[in-house]
Amino acid sequence: MGASVKIPGTESFMMQAEMAAAVGIPLASVAIFLAFVLELVAGLAVIIGWNTRLFAFVLMLFTILLTVLFHMNFEDPMGIGMFMGHLYLIAGLLYLSVYGAQKMAIKTCPLPQGMMKG
């Protein structure tokens, strides 16, 4: 699901904010918006191979946080499945953060040069 369920202004965004508020996250709407931006930017960076190690590490830490906050209910079979799925994702992101994109990596910023001179 990732960032696609956190698009601001959608019904799923509001549901995500309600779930975040239910576990005690302050300013849940702001937190979900920041999660949307993080998942979108870091996910695209990993996909195109730009600063893969850094962004994979950040996504790994974020996934660990989500796992601890939302998927520690081992009495629910669905909760166990979600926990295991996040463990697999954490393992993959750890691999990327150690080895990077290797030959597929982009060495420079993919934005046009004029955009970088802000």
Buried (B, 14 or more C-beta within 10 A) or exposed (E): EEBEBBBEEEEEBBEBBEBBBEEEBEEBBEBBBEBBEBBBEBBEBBEBBBBBBBBBBBBBEBBBEBBEEBBEEEEEEEBEEBBEEBBEBBEBBBEBBEEBBEEEEEEEEEEEEEEEEE
